[in-house]
Amino acid sequence: MEDLPVFISFPRSGSNWINSAMEVYFNRPRLRRGITFLGNEAANKPAMWFHDHDYWSNLQLKHNNILYLYRNPDDVIFSSLKSEYRGEINDKNINEQIELLRNNLSKYLVHNRAKVIVKYEGIKADLAEFQKFVLWLEPEAQIDMGKIESANKLVNKKDVVARSADKRFFGPTLLADAYENERKAFKKQYGSRILSGVITPELKEFF
């Protein structure tokens, strides 16, 4: 891991999608993978990067070749509560997630631990944002947007769910309309509280 570029994200920030799509783009694997769309031959090639959530914000690296992916806090915390807390939405669990996420964002955004920063919503709005990942791994690369678009089509939400062994979160309910409706209701009830708790004055510029 110390010899590889490191991709950091807080859980439920979209890393499974990004990791899998970039593996397809480069036809090379990452180290420590769960979900992959690679065939056996490509999956056995040397790893290009390492992914970690740094959940407790205590990961220490000797190098600074880190890419950090982050996402809107209310979406992240809703997904975390549904998976890590078995859907138990209460003040204690919300407060714990607010603190963990705020610490993670502060470490990599405010204290400049990340060499490259990417926002999940930015990629969803414009696939050209994938260029940041490509250039992070291969600074002199010629970007192939056709390959990026093909990788994104292959790594779709339905197949990510199907390929995951982690059924605590990646189950059929994730694809149901009821799940999205519950997310909207959660954000309406708790969104303001979460955003004010997570986004400190130092973090405002990133949102």
Secondary structure, DSSP 4 states (H G I P E B T S, - for coil): -TTS-EEEE-TTSSHHHHHHHHHHHHT-PPBS-SS----HHHHTSPP--EEE--TTS----SS--EEEEE--HHHHHHHHHHHTTTT---HHHHHHHHHHHHHHHIIIIIS---SEEEEHHHHHH-GGGGHHHHHHH-TTPPP-HHHHHHHHHHS-HHHHHHH-S-TTTSSGGGGSHHHHHHHHHHHHHHHHHHHHHH--GGGGGG-
